[in-house]
Amino acid sequence: MVVNGMLADRRRSPFDVLVAVALAAITLFVFLPALGGGWVQFDDDRNFLDNVAYRGLGPAQVRWMVSAAIMGHWTPVTWLTHGADYVVWGMNPFGYHLGNVLLHAANAALVYALALRLLGAAMPGAAIVPRRLGAAAATLAFALHPLRAESVAWITERRDVLSAFFALASVLAYLHFCAAAEGRRARYLASLGLFALGLLSKSMLVSLPAVFLVLDVYPLRRLQPRAWRSPAARTVVLEKLPYLALALASVAVTSSVMARTVRVTSLALYPVSARLAMAAYSLVFYPWKLLAPLDLMPMYELPVHVSLLEPRFLVPMALVVVTTVALVLARHRWPAGLAIWLAYAALLAPVSGLAHAGPQLVADRFSYLPSLALALLLGAGVVAATRQAVLGRAVLVAVGLWIASMASLTWAQVQAWHDTDTLFAYAIEVDPDCGWCYAQYGGALGNRGDLPGAIPLLERAAALRPHRSGYQAQAGLALLKAGRAADAVPYLDRAVAMQPGNLDAVTNLGLALVEVGHAADALPYLERAAAGRPSAAEPRVGLVRVHRALGRRADADAELTVLRRLDPSLAAGLRQPR
């Protein structure tokens, strides 16, 4: 049986351990610039800087980690690692970055072990040296590519590298289970347990059971396409049911969490046809960026409208259809091609756009685990090329130069994530029409009190994305804080018109109208805000000023009494008119 070939060459395993360690060390070196990075105000603020609940490993912190969900993510195991970060490093970002880099280096070692086994199963006639060269090439193509920079250099994305660590270990344990004559139950349970830990680190792994089935067909050949109803085939399929149960449980929890904590993209805005277009775009985007990793961005914005008829989406859909049909037709002569394509598509499916939340169309971090399938294709090509001496040397030189160039680009790309200003200045330089980038950068500057720097950025974001009420509200608030109430009113008016339930924008519009002398116009907005948030002080401040401006002293005194109870310092700042 082919799977037994994966256990060959036991005598050489110590050497392979040394190779894996060397590849991990190379990976660690290329990502060293990440260790000098800080926090970035792109979710790091919400997850860590403004969040005291995770800080430690005491009973209170662990209870929070098990129950909490921030921005649609339920990742208790990832939070446990961050609790450990805090115990050792406090709020020093160096330690958090070190954890990400070490995990990525460990993943490189696991990828080498995995690639060596899979290439051995797919090419049982290949000698050990070509297989090692192919496995090393696949590992470096995966580990040193600039697409990895976001997952490794961004502290928030610990969940990427951690979940991948458990996923890779789960697949390795599964391969051992398939090849073992004894101790199979322990290996199976180990694989299942590691899969569960991966899901608890990031739910994107829910499609891993489908990858196991792909591996069973090729290269393990445990499932024969024409023998699905045989007792052996039923056994292989039944093995996946516990994995499937864990995946379905993760989907249920994640769906519940997302429904409560984030705004899931509506099918009314992006119907099924749009989701298919988004998925096709994703399937083509990452192989293209794998070959030409230029102009990588922290945010590739989702267009206001997505249509299969637009060239931007029609061309990827055509490429996906043609590729799939061609690989299906060639499956007998080249089964590896279809297996790699299916594994890649399965791993990408949860973040392909079929189910969607957030402002992104695609994201570099989504490629972390799916890209492994594409890297294995490169590794197989290296093994095949070495069958001819001259061609093999030429391919090794070409692949080596390509990997070296990727490592150089990664070294630079990691530094783009150094801090908030560096990240968003880089993003705006790459894409001057990225409204999200202007909004994030402007918001970060505004939070630091740099209103002169923030206002032009926020106004640019609002101009680029006039349909986003949040950008209008941000620009209006910054202008209001800067004492430019007249300029703030149009932005806040648009924000409230688009999102009447945004009581922050309603409050700020009322306050801006008071500032420009339109007290009567401000009254209904401030009353709505006060009714919606009885414990909020800001609407009461506005109501006191409105009633005074309208000559309603009794109403003003009543609101002032409420304000004294809610926020005495704000109440003290409202002097009685003479």
GULO-870542 format. One record per residue (C-alpha): residue number from 1; z, x, y. Coordinates in nm, 3 decimals. Each point is the difference from the previous one (the first is absolute). Last residue first. Layout:
% GULO-870542
(NUM,(Z,X,Y))
...
***
This chain:
% GULO-870542
(578,(3.371,-2.616,8.555))
(577,(-0.143,0.009,-0.350))
(576,(0.246,0.068,-0.281))
(575,(-0.069,0.332,-0.163))
(574,(-0.171,0.005,-0.336))
(573,(0.099,0.342,-0.136))
(572,(0.333,-0.130,-0.122))
(571,(-0.181,-0.247,-0.224))
(570,(-0.197,0.280,-0.160))
(569,(0.321,0.191,-0.072))
(568,(0.178,-0.312,-0.130))
(567,(-0.263,-0.063,-0.269))
(566,(0.021,-0.321,-0.204))
(565,(0.316,-0.152,0.146))
(564,(-0.085,0.096,0.357))
(563,(-0.351,-0.134,-0.062))
(562,(0.132,-0.346,-0.089))
(561,(0.197,-0.010,0.325))
(560,(-0.306,0.123,0.190))
(559,(-0.205,-0.285,-0.147))
(558,(0.253,-0.252,0.131))
(557,(0.015,0.172,0.341))
(556,(-0.382,-0.016,0.029))
(555,(-0.001,-0.368,-0.091))
(554,(0.262,-0.071,0.267))
(553,(-0.186,0.208,0.259))
(552,(-0.335,-0.173,-0.043))
(551,(-0.177,0.134,0.310))
(550,(-0.330,0.067,-0.177))
(549,(0.040,0.378,0.036))
(548,(0.358,-0.027,-0.127))
(547,(-0.117,-0.204,-0.297))
(546,(-0.266,0.256,-0.082))
(545,(0.235,0.300,0.033))
(544,(0.260,-0.150,-0.232))
(543,(-0.275,-0.105,-0.240))
(542,(-0.141,0.355,-0.011))
(541,(0.334,0.151,-0.086))
(540,(0.048,-0.272,-0.260))
(539,(-0.333,0.090,-0.162))
(538,(0.121,0.362,-0.029))
(537,(0.336,-0.078,-0.167))
(536,(-0.111,-0.115,-0.344))
(535,(0.257,-0.201,-0.198))
(534,(-0.172,-0.336,0.043))
(533,(-0.332,0.140,-0.119))
(532,(-0.255,-0.281,-0.032))
(531,(0.166,-0.210,0.269))
(530,(0.032,0.298,0.234))
(529,(-0.365,0.097,-0.057))
(528,(-0.123,-0.355,0.064))
(527,(0.212,-0.025,0.315))
(526,(-0.137,0.334,0.118))
(525,(-0.358,-0.112,-0.051))
(524,(0.056,-0.341,0.161))
(523,(0.166,0.157,0.310))
(522,(-0.253,0.275,0.078))
(521,(-0.253,-0.230,0.166))
(520,(0.269,-0.136,0.233))
(519,(0.117,0.352,0.080))
(518,(-0.341,0.131,0.101))
(517,(0.123,0.275,0.234))
(516,(-0.168,0.300,-0.156))
(515,(0.323,0.115,-0.165))
(514,(0.073,-0.347,-0.136))
(513,(-0.343,-0.009,-0.161))
(512,(0.072,0.338,-0.163))
(511,(0.331,-0.127,-0.140))
(510,(-0.167,-0.309,-0.149))
(509,(-0.276,0.210,-0.152))
(508,(0.261,0.237,-0.143))
(507,(0.187,-0.286,-0.164))
(506,(-0.314,-0.150,-0.154))
(505,(-0.107,0.346,-0.122))
(504,(0.336,0.048,-0.171))
(503,(-0.017,-0.358,-0.126))
(502,(-0.318,0.065,-0.197))
(501,(-0.044,-0.354,-0.131))
(500,(-0.276,-0.081,0.247))
(499,(-0.223,0.271,-0.153))
(498,(-0.349,0.000,0.151))
(497,(0.095,-0.176,0.324))
(496,(0.322,0.199,0.019))
(495,(-0.184,0.332,-0.024))
(494,(-0.265,-0.108,0.250))
(493,(0.267,-0.093,0.256))
(492,(0.181,0.325,-0.067))
(491,(-0.311,0.203,0.078))
(490,(-0.086,-0.204,0.310))
(489,(0.363,0.016,0.131))
(488,(0.052,0.376,-0.032))
(487,(-0.216,0.099,0.296))
(486,(0.203,-0.224,0.232))
(485,(0.322,0.131,-0.156))
(484,(-0.072,0.364,0.079))
(483,(0.360,0.121,0.013))
(482,(-0.049,0.257,-0.278))
(481,(0.197,-0.216,-0.242))
(480,(-0.243,-0.287,0.063))
(479,(-0.299,0.229,-0.053))
(478,(0.143,0.120,-0.331))
(477,(0.074,-0.357,-0.108))
(476,(-0.352,-0.119,0.083))
(475,(-0.164,0.284,-0.190))
(474,(0.213,-0.067,-0.306))
(473,(-0.064,-0.377,0.013))
(472,(-0.376,0.046,0.021))
(471,(0.011,0.242,-0.293))
(470,(0.209,-0.244,-0.203))
(469,(-0.240,-0.287,0.071))
(468,(-0.283,0.181,-0.174))
(467,(-0.327,-0.179,0.086))
(466,(-0.062,0.223,0.303))
(465,(-0.033,0.305,-0.226))
(464,(-0.167,0.273,0.207))
(463,(0.131,-0.130,0.333))
(462,(0.355,-0.045,-0.130))
(461,(-0.004,0.350,-0.149))
(460,(-0.129,0.146,0.328))
(459,(0.275,-0.177,0.194))
(458,(0.254,0.144,-0.242))
(457,(-0.133,0.352,0.046))
(456,(-0.014,-0.029,0.378))
(455,(0.360,-0.136,0.004))
(454,(0.164,0.256,-0.227))
(453,(-0.033,0.316,0.210))
(452,(0.132,-0.158,0.321))
(451,(0.263,-0.184,-0.211))
(450,(0.151,0.315,-0.153))
(449,(0.333,-0.158,-0.093))
(448,(0.009,0.143,-0.353))
(447,(-0.070,-0.345,-0.145))
(446,(-0.296,-0.025,0.237))
(445,(-0.142,0.325,-0.134))
(444,(0.022,-0.128,-0.357))
(443,(-0.149,-0.336,0.096))
(442,(-0.289,0.171,0.175))
(441,(-0.068,0.213,-0.306))
(440,(0.013,-0.298,-0.233))
(439,(-0.211,-0.220,0.226))
(438,(-0.259,0.272,0.065))
(437,(-0.031,0.069,-0.372))
(436,(-0.024,-0.372,-0.085))
(435,(-0.288,-0.038,0.244))
(434,(-0.201,0.273,-0.169))
(433,(-0.308,0.026,0.223))
(432,(0.043,0.368,0.091))
(431,(-0.010,0.088,-0.371))
(430,(0.052,0.369,-0.080))
(429,(0.159,0.082,0.337))
(428,(0.213,-0.314,-0.017))
(427,(0.127,0.097,-0.345))
(426,(0.080,0.358,0.107))
(425,(0.197,-0.119,0.303))
(424,(0.168,-0.246,-0.234))
(423,(0.116,0.258,-0.251))
(422,(0.092,0.275,0.246))
(421,(0.208,-0.235,0.215))
(420,(0.188,-0.146,-0.297))
(419,(0.078,0.328,-0.173))
(418,(-0.148,0.254,-0.242))
(417,(-0.237,-0.245,-0.172))
(416,(-0.312,0.176,0.135))
(415,(0.149,0.314,-0.155))
(414,(-0.073,-0.131,-0.348))
(413,(-0.367,-0.032,0.092))
(412,(-0.025,0.370,0.090))
(411,(0.134,0.128,-0.334))
(410,(-0.203,-0.274,-0.170))
(409,(-0.323,0.125,0.157))
(408,(0.068,0.351,-0.129))
(407,(0.086,-0.135,-0.346))
(406,(-0.325,-0.198,-0.005))
(405,(-0.196,0.315,0.092))
(404,(0.168,0.186,-0.285))
(403,(-0.078,-0.286,-0.239))
(402,(-0.368,0.009,0.101))
(401,(-0.017,0.378,-0.036))
(400,(0.154,-0.017,-0.347))
(399,(-0.231,-0.284,-0.103))
(398,(-0.304,0.201,0.107))
(397,(0.122,0.319,-0.168))
(396,(0.087,-0.185,-0.320))
(395,(-0.335,-0.178,0.002))
(394,(-0.191,0.327,0.039))
(393,(0.201,0.165,-0.277))
(392,(-0.060,-0.294,-0.233))
(391,(-0.369,-0.013,0.075))
(390,(-0.038,0.366,-0.096))
(389,(0.216,-0.027,-0.312))
(388,(-0.123,-0.333,-0.133))
(387,(0.269,-0.204,-0.174))
(386,(0.206,0.057,0.315))
(385,(-0.179,-0.288,0.172))
(384,(0.149,-0.262,-0.233))
(383,(0.357,0.111,0.066))
(382,(-0.062,0.009,0.376))
(381,(-0.154,-0.347,-0.009))
(380,(0.301,-0.133,-0.191))
(379,(0.228,0.133,0.273))
(378,(-0.208,-0.164,0.270))
(377,(0.024,-0.332,-0.182))
(376,(0.374,0.056,-0.032))
(375,(0.020,0.020,0.380))
(374,(-0.161,-0.345,0.025))
(373,(0.265,-0.151,-0.227))
(372,(0.273,0.177,0.196))
(371,(-0.127,-0.162,0.320))
(370,(0.157,-0.330,-0.108))
(369,(0.351,0.156,0.027))
(368,(-0.002,0.111,0.365))
(367,(-0.294,-0.203,0.133))
(366,(0.213,-0.271,0.164))
(365,(0.157,0.268,0.220))
(364,(-0.329,0.055,0.185))
(363,(-0.002,-0.362,0.114))
(362,(-0.260,-0.280,-0.015))
(361,(-0.059,-0.313,0.208))
(360,(0.330,0.034,0.180))
(359,(0.187,-0.248,0.225))
(358,(0.248,-0.119,-0.264))
(357,(-0.002,-0.222,-0.304))
(356,(-0.268,-0.045,-0.264))
(355,(-0.067,-0.119,-0.352))
(354,(-0.361,0.065,-0.102))
(353,(0.010,0.268,0.268))
(352,(-0.020,0.304,-0.226))
(351,(0.376,0.062,-0.006))
(350,(0.087,-0.154,-0.340))
(349,(-0.350,0.081,-0.135))
(348,(0.008,0.377,0.056))
(347,(0.152,0.090,-0.338))
(346,(-0.235,-0.241,-0.179))
(345,(-0.309,0.122,0.186))
(344,(0.074,0.365,-0.081))
(343,(0.071,-0.081,-0.366))
(342,(-0.321,-0.204,-0.024))
(341,(-0.213,0.273,0.160))
(340,(0.155,0.273,-0.216))
(339,(-0.055,-0.198,-0.319))
(338,(-0.357,-0.089,0.100))
(337,(-0.093,0.363,0.058))
(336,(0.185,0.128,-0.306))
(335,(-0.202,-0.226,-0.229))
(334,(-0.320,0.200,0.068))
(333,(-0.263,-0.071,-0.265))
(332,(0.148,-0.326,-0.122))
(331,(0.121,-0.108,0.344))
(330,(-0.334,0.060,0.174))
(329,(-0.078,-0.369,0.056))
(328,(0.357,-0.064,0.116))
(327,(-0.014,0.304,0.227))
(326,(-0.326,-0.115,0.160))
(325,(0.127,-0.355,0.052))
(324,(0.322,0.123,0.162))
(323,(-0.175,0.248,0.226))
(322,(-0.262,-0.254,0.112))
(321,(0.264,-0.264,0.074))
(320,(0.228,0.240,0.185))
(319,(-0.288,0.148,0.200))
(318,(-0.124,-0.346,0.099))
(317,(0.350,-0.099,0.111))
(316,(0.032,0.325,0.196))
(315,(-0.332,-0.074,0.181))
(314,(0.091,-0.362,0.080))
(313,(0.334,0.093,0.156))
(312,(-0.105,0.214,0.299))
(311,(-0.344,-0.163,-0.013))
(310,(0.159,-0.336,0.091))
(309,(-0.104,-0.279,-0.235))
(308,(0.314,0.026,-0.213))
(307,(0.196,-0.103,0.307))
(306,(0.329,0.118,0.147))
(305,(0.113,-0.124,0.340))
(304,(0.275,0.139,0.225))
(303,(-0.055,0.340,-0.155))
(302,(0.288,0.159,-0.197))
(301,(0.093,0.324,0.170))
(300,(-0.020,0.336,-0.173))
(299,(0.344,0.133,0.089))
(298,(0.161,0.341,-0.055))
(297,(-0.350,0.147,0.026))
(296,(-0.217,0.252,-0.183))
(295,(-0.291,0.112,0.216))
(294,(-0.156,0.212,-0.274))
(293,(0.076,-0.002,-0.370))
(292,(-0.362,0.024,-0.121))
(291,(-0.013,-0.008,-0.381))
(290,(0.335,-0.171,-0.057))
(289,(-0.064,-0.207,0.312))
(288,(-0.309,-0.145,-0.167))
(287,(0.186,-0.055,-0.327))
(286,(0.272,-0.178,0.203))
(285,(-0.224,-0.230,0.204))
(284,(-0.216,-0.134,-0.284))
(283,(0.269,-0.194,-0.188))
(282,(0.165,-0.098,0.329))
(281,(-0.322,-0.150,0.141))
(280,(-0.049,-0.196,-0.322))
(279,(0.355,-0.138,0.027))
(278,(-0.050,-0.097,0.366))
(277,(-0.327,-0.179,-0.080))
(276,(0.166,-0.183,-0.290))
(275,(0.285,-0.100,0.231))
(274,(-0.251,-0.124,0.260))
(273,(-0.172,-0.220,-0.259))
(272,(0.338,-0.135,-0.108))
(271,(0.094,-0.104,0.352))
(270,(0.136,0.222,0.279))
(269,(0.133,-0.221,0.282))
(268,(0.069,-0.308,-0.213))
(267,(0.105,0.225,-0.287))
(266,(0.287,0.110,0.222))
(265,(0.118,0.359,0.010))
(264,(0.366,0.010,-0.104))
(263,(0.233,0.019,0.298))
(262,(0.290,0.213,-0.108))
(261,(0.366,-0.041,-0.100))
(260,(0.050,-0.326,-0.189))
(259,(-0.339,-0.053,-0.164))
(258,(-0.021,0.372,-0.064))
(257,(0.329,-0.002,-0.188))
(256,(-0.097,-0.296,-0.216))
(255,(-0.336,0.154,-0.085))
(254,(0.167,0.333,-0.079))
(253,(0.251,-0.164,-0.233))
(252,(-0.266,-0.198,-0.186))
(251,(-0.236,0.298,-0.023))
(250,(0.282,0.219,-0.133))
(249,(0.083,-0.258,-0.267))
(248,(-0.368,-0.015,-0.092))
(247,(-0.013,0.379,-0.035))
(246,(0.313,0.011,-0.215))
(245,(-0.142,-0.269,-0.229))
(244,(-0.333,0.182,-0.018))
(243,(0.169,0.322,-0.106))
(242,(0.190,-0.194,-0.267))
(241,(-0.331,-0.160,-0.112))
(240,(-0.193,0.327,-0.020))
(239,(0.100,0.087,-0.357))
(238,(-0.140,-0.339,-0.102))
(237,(-0.350,0.126,0.084))
(236,(0.032,0.304,-0.226))
(235,(0.140,-0.208,-0.283))
(234,(-0.277,-0.258,0.037))
(233,(-0.258,0.280,-0.018))
(232,(0.150,0.133,-0.323))
(231,(0.004,-0.350,-0.153))
(230,(-0.372,-0.043,0.087))
(229,(-0.105,-0.255,0.259))
(228,(-0.117,0.248,0.264))
(227,(-0.225,0.181,-0.248))
(226,(-0.333,0.025,0.182))
(225,(0.136,0.183,0.305))
(224,(0.203,0.237,-0.222))
(223,(0.355,0.048,0.119))
(222,(0.194,0.314,-0.090))
(221,(-0.291,0.206,0.132))
(220,(0.235,0.229,0.199))
(219,(-0.270,0.088,0.257))
(218,(-0.085,-0.280,0.048))
(217,(0.093,-0.340,-0.144))
(216,(0.374,0.065,0.000))
(215,(-0.033,0.169,0.338))
(214,(-0.146,-0.318,0.148))
(213,(0.287,-0.199,-0.149))
(212,(0.252,0.239,0.156))
(211,(-0.180,-0.039,0.334))
(210,(0.045,-0.377,-0.020))
(209,(0.373,0.056,-0.055))
(208,(0.000,0.209,0.325))
(207,(-0.102,-0.299,0.213))
(206,(0.354,-0.070,0.127))
(205,(0.033,0.357,0.132))
(204,(-0.032,-0.116,0.364))
(203,(0.358,-0.132,-0.032))
(202,(0.153,0.314,0.145))
(201,(0.316,0.182,-0.109))
(200,(0.134,-0.283,-0.216))
(199,(-0.344,-0.023,-0.160))
(198,(0.018,0.371,-0.080))
(197,(0.345,-0.037,-0.154))
(196,(-0.139,-0.277,-0.223))
(195,(-0.293,0.220,-0.103))
(194,(0.244,0.278,-0.087))
(193,(0.191,-0.241,-0.221))
(192,(-0.316,-0.112,-0.180))
(191,(-0.115,0.356,-0.061))
(190,(0.344,0.099,-0.128))
(189,(0.009,-0.308,-0.221))
(188,(-0.333,0.101,-0.153))
(187,(0.111,0.360,-0.048))
(186,(0.321,-0.111,-0.170))
(185,(-0.190,-0.240,-0.228))
(184,(-0.255,0.265,-0.099))
(183,(0.257,0.241,-0.134))
(182,(-0.232,0.111,-0.280))
(181,(-0.377,0.018,-0.042))
(180,(-0.058,0.051,0.369))
(179,(-0.341,-0.025,0.166))
(178,(0.029,-0.344,0.159))
(177,(0.363,0.053,0.098))
(176,(-0.080,0.336,0.155))
(175,(-0.276,-0.167,0.203))
(174,(0.246,-0.270,0.108))
(173,(0.254,0.262,0.109))
(172,(-0.272,0.164,0.210))
(171,(-0.094,-0.337,0.152))
(170,(0.363,-0.071,0.089))
(169,(0.044,0.348,0.152))
(168,(-0.304,-0.061,0.219))
(167,(0.131,-0.339,0.105))
(166,(0.351,0.132,0.068))
(165,(-0.130,0.276,0.227))
(164,(-0.249,-0.241,0.158))
(163,(0.286,-0.232,0.097))
(162,(0.177,0.293,0.167))
(161,(-0.307,0.133,0.184))
(160,(-0.094,-0.339,0.142))
(159,(0.356,-0.130,0.064))
(158,(0.073,0.310,0.206))
(157,(-0.251,-0.156,0.238))
(156,(0.252,-0.058,0.279))
(155,(0.041,0.376,0.042))
(154,(-0.364,0.050,0.095))
(153,(-0.118,0.350,-0.097))
(152,(-0.053,-0.075,-0.371))
(151,(-0.172,-0.339,-0.006))
(150,(-0.197,0.068,0.319))
(149,(-0.109,0.348,-0.103))
(148,(-0.132,-0.103,-0.343))
(147,(-0.341,-0.100,0.141))
(146,(-0.031,0.363,0.113))
(145,(-0.054,0.108,-0.365))
(144,(0.230,0.266,-0.141))
(143,(0.163,-0.196,-0.283))
(142,(-0.291,-0.194,-0.147))
(141,(-0.273,0.263,0.022))
(140,(0.261,0.258,-0.102))
(139,(0.092,-0.193,-0.312))
(138,(-0.358,-0.081,-0.098))
(137,(-0.097,0.368,0.035))
(136,(0.303,0.107,-0.204))
(135,(-0.086,-0.251,-0.275))
(134,(-0.361,0.118,-0.008))
(133,(0.101,0.366,-0.016))
(132,(0.252,-0.078,-0.272))
(131,(-0.260,-0.194,-0.195))
(130,(-0.247,0.286,0.039))
(129,(0.264,0.241,-0.138))
(128,(0.108,-0.226,-0.291))
(127,(-0.344,-0.029,-0.154))
(126,(-0.191,-0.327,0.019))
(125,(-0.071,-0.188,-0.322))
(124,(0.261,-0.268,0.062))
(123,(-0.157,-0.094,0.333))
(122,(0.150,-0.338,0.094))
(121,(0.330,0.061,-0.179))
(120,(0.031,0.356,0.128))
(119,(-0.097,-0.114,0.349))
(118,(0.274,-0.262,-0.020))
(117,(0.262,0.247,-0.119))
(116,(-0.076,0.272,0.255))
(115,(-0.031,-0.257,0.278))
(114,(0.348,-0.137,-0.074))
(113,(0.166,0.342,-0.006))
(112,(-0.180,0.100,0.319))
(111,(0.086,-0.332,0.166))
(110,(0.366,0.053,-0.088))
(109,(0.006,0.339,0.172))
(108,(-0.168,-0.148,0.309))
(107,(0.253,-0.285,-0.004))
(106,(0.279,0.257,0.018))
(105,(-0.161,0.143,0.313))
(104,(-0.019,-0.350,0.146))
(103,(0.368,-0.057,-0.079))
(102,(0.093,0.331,0.161))
(101,(-0.197,-0.088,0.314))
(100,(0.158,-0.344,0.036))
(99,(0.353,0.132,-0.053))
(98,(-0.056,0.282,0.249))
(97,(-0.117,-0.253,0.259))
(96,(0.329,-0.189,-0.036))
(95,(0.197,0.322,0.022))
(94,(-0.180,0.118,0.313))
(93,(0.050,-0.338,0.170))
(92,(0.364,0.087,0.080))
(91,(0.174,-0.338,0.011))
(90,(0.275,0.095,-0.244))
(89,(-0.135,0.275,-0.225))
(88,(0.189,-0.018,-0.328))
(87,(0.148,-0.352,-0.001))
(86,(-0.295,-0.125,0.205))
(85,(-0.256,0.128,-0.248))
(84,(0.202,-0.158,-0.284))
(83,(-0.027,-0.335,0.177))
(82,(-0.371,0.071,0.036))
(81,(-0.026,0.050,-0.376))
(80,(0.184,-0.326,-0.060))
(79,(-0.237,-0.172,0.242))
(78,(-0.295,0.100,-0.216))
(77,(0.175,-0.148,-0.303))
(76,(0.068,-0.327,0.185))
(75,(-0.361,-0.053,0.116))
(74,(-0.050,-0.360,0.112))
(73,(-0.273,0.027,0.264))
(72,(-0.125,-0.283,0.223))
(71,(0.091,0.153,0.333))
(70,(0.355,0.087,-0.108))
(69,(0.151,-0.152,-0.313))
(68,(0.367,0.036,-0.079))
(67,(0.180,-0.114,-0.314))
(66,(0.030,0.308,-0.219))
(65,(0.013,0.243,0.290))
(64,(0.264,-0.211,0.179))
(63,(0.225,-0.005,-0.304))
(62,(-0.046,0.376,-0.033))
(61,(0.104,0.053,0.363))
(60,(0.311,-0.215,-0.032))
(59,(0.101,0.163,-0.331))
(58,(-0.032,0.352,0.142))
(57,(-0.315,0.210,-0.019))
(56,(-0.048,0.082,0.365))
(55,(-0.198,-0.111,0.303))
(54,(-0.208,-0.297,-0.118))
(53,(0.162,-0.260,0.228))
(52,(-0.021,0.204,0.321))
(51,(-0.355,-0.105,0.083))
(50,(-0.134,0.063,0.351))
(49,(-0.103,0.362,-0.065))
(48,(-0.077,-0.053,-0.369))
(47,(-0.230,-0.284,-0.104))
(46,(-0.071,-0.153,0.338))
(45,(-0.049,0.333,0.179))
(44,(-0.191,0.155,-0.290))
(43,(-0.231,-0.306,0.014))
(42,(-0.251,0.176,0.225))
(41,(0.228,0.151,0.260))
(40,(-0.027,0.339,-0.165))
(39,(0.296,0.202,-0.121))
(38,(-0.026,0.376,0.005))
(37,(-0.229,0.261,-0.146))
(36,(0.081,0.362,-0.077))
(35,(0.008,-0.059,-0.375))
(34,(-0.347,-0.156,0.013))
(33,(-0.148,0.340,0.089))
(32,(0.088,0.118,-0.356))
(31,(-0.253,-0.237,-0.159))
(30,(-0.245,0.271,-0.109))
(29,(0.285,0.213,-0.138))
(28,(0.149,-0.280,-0.210))
(27,(-0.337,-0.075,-0.153))
(26,(-0.048,0.365,-0.092))
(25,(0.348,0.000,-0.156))
(24,(-0.077,-0.316,-0.199))
(23,(-0.319,0.163,-0.129))
(22,(0.198,0.308,-0.104))
(21,(0.260,-0.214,-0.177))
(20,(-0.275,-0.182,-0.191))
(19,(-0.162,0.331,-0.095))
(18,(0.334,0.136,-0.123))
(17,(0.056,-0.313,-0.208))
(16,(-0.351,0.039,-0.138))
(15,(0.089,0.352,-0.112))
(14,(0.305,-0.134,-0.181))
(13,(-0.229,-0.262,-0.167))
(12,(-0.234,0.257,-0.158))
(11,(0.147,-0.009,-0.347))
(10,(-0.020,-0.379,0.001))
(9,(-0.378,0.028,0.015))
(8,(-0.056,-0.344,-0.147))
(7,(0.216,-0.298,0.090))
(6,(-0.271,-0.173,0.199))
(5,(-0.232,0.024,-0.300))
(4,(0.219,-0.251,-0.178))
(3,(-0.119,-0.265,0.245))
(2,(-0.353,0.036,-0.135))
(1,(0.086,-0.130,-0.350))
***
